[in-house]
Amino acid sequence: MSTWIADYIDAWNSHDGNKVASFMTDDAVYEDLAVGQVHEGKAAITAFVQRTDVFSPDCEFVSVSRLSPCSETSQTRRGALAAPAGGMTD
């Protein structure tokens, strides 16, 4: 696995929003299909990751396959991942 993707997965597994956002540009857009939300900009992404840890502290990302010989970006989540009652709010 490339160092970049391993470090990116480690950032998500640390549940540290600042670490995750450090891999993104200031104008990044992150869409989480599991919870049905889109977050625009580093501050919003950081806040989302911090909130995610509240309701899903055992969530873990694991690289499971390669999309192409040069790409290792396919990931899966393990652990409970369910939005809190009433859904997530910004």
C-alpha positions as CSV (number, residue, x, y, z in Angstrom):
1,M,0.0,0.0,0.0
2,S,1.3,3.5,-0.8
3,T,2.4,5.6,2.1
4,W,-0.1,8.3,1.2
5,I,-3.2,6.1,1.3
6,A,-1.9,4.3,4.4
7,D,-1.5,7.6,6.1
8,Y,-4.9,8.8,5.0
9,I,-6.5,5.6,6.3
10,D,-4.6,6.1,9.6
11,A,-5.9,9.6,9.8
12,W,-9.5,8.4,9.6
13,N,-8.8,5.7,12.1
14,S,-7.4,8.2,14.5
15,H,-10.9,9.9,14.5
16,D,-9.0,13.2,14.4
17,G,-10.7,15.7,12.1
18,N,-7.7,17.9,11.8
19,K,-5.6,14.9,10.6
20,V,-8.2,13.9,8.0
21,A,-8.6,17.5,6.7
22,S,-4.8,17.9,6.4
23,F,-5.0,15.6,3.3
24,M,-7.5,18.0,1.7
25,T,-7.4,21.4,0.0
26,D,-9.2,24.4,1.6
27,D,-12.0,24.1,-0.9
28,A,-12.4,20.3,-0.6
29,V,-15.9,18.7,-0.8
30,Y,-16.4,15.5,1.1
31,E,-19.6,13.5,0.6
32,D,-20.4,10.7,3.0
33,L,-22.8,8.4,1.4
34,A,-23.4,6.3,4.5
35,V,-24.9,9.3,6.4
36,G,-26.1,11.2,3.3
37,Q,-24.2,14.4,3.9
38,V,-21.9,16.7,2.0
39,H,-19.3,18.8,3.7
40,E,-17.6,21.7,2.0
41,G,-14.2,23.1,3.2
42,K,-11.7,21.9,5.7
43,A,-13.5,23.3,8.7
44,A,-16.8,21.5,7.8
45,I,-14.9,18.2,7.2
46,T,-13.0,18.5,10.5
47,A,-16.2,19.1,12.4
48,F,-17.9,16.1,10.6
49,V,-15.1,13.8,11.5
50,Q,-15.2,15.0,15.2
51,R,-19.0,14.4,15.3
52,T,-18.7,11.0,13.7
53,D,-16.5,9.8,16.5
54,V,-19.3,10.6,19.0
55,F,-21.8,8.1,17.5
56,S,-19.4,5.7,15.9
57,P,-16.2,5.5,18.0
58,D,-15.3,2.0,16.8
59,C,-15.5,2.8,13.1
60,E,-12.4,1.6,11.3
61,F,-11.3,2.0,7.7
62,V,-9.4,-0.9,6.0
63,S,-8.0,-1.0,2.5
64,V,-9.6,-4.1,0.9
65,S,-8.8,-3.8,-2.8
66,R,-7.1,-1.8,-5.5
67,L,-9.2,0.0,-8.1
68,S,-6.3,-0.2,-10.6
69,P,-2.7,-1.3,-10.6
70,C,-1.7,2.3,-9.6
71,S,-4.6,3.0,-7.2
72,E,-5.2,1.8,-3.7
73,T,-8.2,3.9,-2.8
74,S,-10.9,1.4,-2.3
75,Q,-11.8,1.3,1.4
76,T,-14.3,-0.3,3.6
77,R,-15.6,0.6,7.1
78,R,-15.8,-1.8,10.0
79,G,-17.7,-1.2,13.2
80,A,-21.0,0.4,14.0
81,L,-21.9,3.2,11.7
82,A,-25.3,4.5,12.2
83,A,-26.5,8.1,12.6
84,P,-27.9,9.0,16.0
85,A,-31.6,9.1,16.5
86,G,-32.9,12.0,14.5
87,G,-30.0,11.9,12.1
88,M,-26.9,14.0,12.0
89,T,-27.2,17.7,12.1
90,D,-24.6,20.3,11.2
